[in-house]
Amino acid sequence: MKYKRILLKDFGFEKNALDKITDEIIKASDKGVEIAVLIGGGNIFRGRTAEDWNIERAEADNIGMMATVINSLILRGALVSKGAHDLRVMTAIPMDTVAEPYIRLRALHHLDKGKIVVFGGGIGQPYVTTDYATLQRALEIRADVVLMAKQGTDGVYTDNPNENPNAKRYKTLSYDEAISKNLKVVDQSAFILAQDYDMPMYIFDFNQKNSILDVCEGKNIGTYVGNNCDIEMY
């Protein structure tokens, strides 16, 4: 395996999406990949909802963190229903009756033992996106790579492909390029943190079969983003 330990960032769930992503997680785990997952909450609560209701940002972020915990429990339930019993949910917000509190060394211990670890609650602080939280947790657990699972996009493009039919998809992309062009597929603060600590990242469509395992085996899917790499298009 090219990548032994990964952190997968997912956006939130619908039934069909959940079926696909759990199959991919179990498939990679069965091959010995050590997997942590950080969940978004956009299917339950988004920033624009807060604006519509005139909720201030800090309060909205607290609601959003709670939404990610709900999604973490949904993912746990779905994985268990498919036979993946060796897993843990850890939350940045204490919720001892439904999940373990996030403790970095405990998370590392779980991963070393081959358990799937699901992170809920972001990093427990407002004004921080789940993209940024993904990179922070990846660094904390010594992940080899970050996998940004997206729906409806199979990588990073030079422009919005839905609006510009001439937009080109990157095969490889440097962090310098992503930051200087202010590419929006991942939060800029997450790109900067990844660049500072040399954390490689793949951005891909989770609907692609075998996507997680393919990345771990070193196959090129989606867009690879890293330091000191040549810019290449598909």
N, C-alpha and C positions, 0 to 999 in steps of 0.2 A: 504493500500500500504506500502511495506517495504521502498521503495524509492519514495519520493514525487517530488524531483527536480533532473533532470539528465542533464549531458552534454554528448551529442553524438558526437563522432568524426567519420567523414566519409572521404573517401579517394579521392573522385572525381567521376564523373558520366559517365555511358553509359545509353542508353535509358531504357533497361530492368532493370538495377540496380536502376535507378531513380524511376521507377514505384513501385518497391518493397519497397524501403526505405521510400518513401512518404506515402505509405499505412500504413506502420508500425508506422510512426511518428503520423499520424492522428489518428490511432486507440488508441495509448497511450494517446494522448492529449485529446481525447474525454472521456477518463476515469479519467481525472483530473490530469494527470502527467504534471508537469511544465518542458518544454523541451527547452534546448538550443542546438544548433548544431554548431560545428566548422568544416569547410570544408577544405579538402586537394585540391591540384591542379595538382596531378600527371597525370591526363588524358590529361592535356594541356601542362605542362612543367615539366620535371624532371631534377635532378642534372646531370644525365649522358648526357642529351642533351647539357647542358652548357659545359661539358667537351669536347664533340665532336666539339663544336663551339669555344672552347678556351675562354669562358666567365668566368671572375673571380667570385669567390663565392658571394661577396656582391651584384654584379649586378644580378647574377643568382637568388639569394634569392628575390630581388626586383621583378623580373619577376614572380617568383613563387607566391609571395603574390598577384600580380595582377591576376594570374590564379585562386587563391582561391576566389577572389571577383567575377569573372565571374561565377564560380560554385555556389556561394551564390545566385546570381541573377537567375541562372537556377533553383535552388532549390525553391526559392521563387515563380517563375513562375509556377513550377510544383505543388506546394502545393496550390496555389491560384486556379489553374485549377481544383483541386479536392475539392474546397469549403472551404479551410482553409484560410480565409481572415484575421484572427486576428494574424498577425505576423509582425516581424520587421527584417530587415537586418541592422547590425551594422558593420562598418569597422574600423580597426585600422589606415588605411590610409584615410585621409579626401576625401570623394567623395559625397558631399552634394546633388548633383543632382540625385543620384541613391540610396543612402542609408544614414542612420543616422551615425554620428560619434560615435565611441564607448566611452561611458561614463558609468562607472561602476554603479553608483546609478540609472541611467536611465534604464540600463539593468535589474537591480534588480526590478525596478518599473514595467517594462513590464512583467517580469516573475510573479510577485505578482498578476498581473491582468489577468494571464492565457494566455498571448501571447506567441507564439513560437518565439524564438529569434535565428537568424542565424548570426554567426560571420564570417566575411571575413577579409582577410589580416593578418592572424596570430595575432601576437602582434605588428606588424609594424616594426620589427627589423630584419636585416639579421643575419645569423649564428644561427638561432633558428628554430628548426624543428616544424612542426605542432603538433607533439605528445607533445612536451614540452608546446607549446602554449595552447593546450587543457587542460593540467593540471593547468596551470596558470589561465586560464579563469574559470575553474571549482572552484578553490579556491576563486576567486574574486566574483563569483555569489553565493557562498555558496551551491554548488551542493552537493547532498548526495552521488553521485556515478558517475564515468566516464564509459561510454560505448564505447569501441573501436570496431567499426564495420569493419570487414575485409571481403575480398572476396577471396574465395579459401582456407581459413583456418578456422577451427572451434574451435580454441583455441591455447594454447601454448603447444609445444611438446618438449621432451627432445632432439630431433635432427630434422633435416629436414626430414619430412615424405616422401617427394618425392624422397629422396636419400637413406634413411635408413628405410626399411620396419619394422624394430624392434623399431622404435621411439614410445614412449608412450606419450599420451596426459594427461596433468595435469587437474585435476578437481579443485583443490585449490592449490595455490602457494604463498609463502611468498615473500615479496619484497627482503629480504635478499638473498633468493635462486635465484631469477631472476637476481639480480645485480651481485652476485658472479659468476654465470655461464654465465654471459654476453649474456643472451637470447635476440635475435635480433628482436622479433616480435613487440616490442615497443622500441623507443629510450631510451637509458640508462639514459639520463638526465631527461626524463619524469618519469621513475621508481623512481629515487632518489628524485625528488620533491614530488611525491605521497607518498613515504615512510616518508619523513620528516614531512609531514602534515597529515599523516594518512588518505589519500583519497583512498577508495576502488575502484577497477577497474574490469570490466568484458571485456574479449577479446573473440569475438564470430563471427560467420559467419552470416551476415545480411540476407542471403538467407533463414535462418531458420524462418519459419512462426511464428508470434507472439513473436519474440525474444525480442523486447524492452519491451513489456508489461509483458512478463514472468519474466524478470529480476526485473522489478519494483514490481511485486507481490511476489518476493522472491524465484522464481524457479531457479534451477541450470541449466544454459546453458553455453557452452563455458568453459572458465577458469576464475575463480575468483582469483584475486591477492590482497593481503592485508598484513597488519602487524600482527605478532604474530598468524598466522594461520598455522595449520598442512598441510604438503604436502600430497596430495591425488591424486591418478591416477584414470582414468576411467577404 
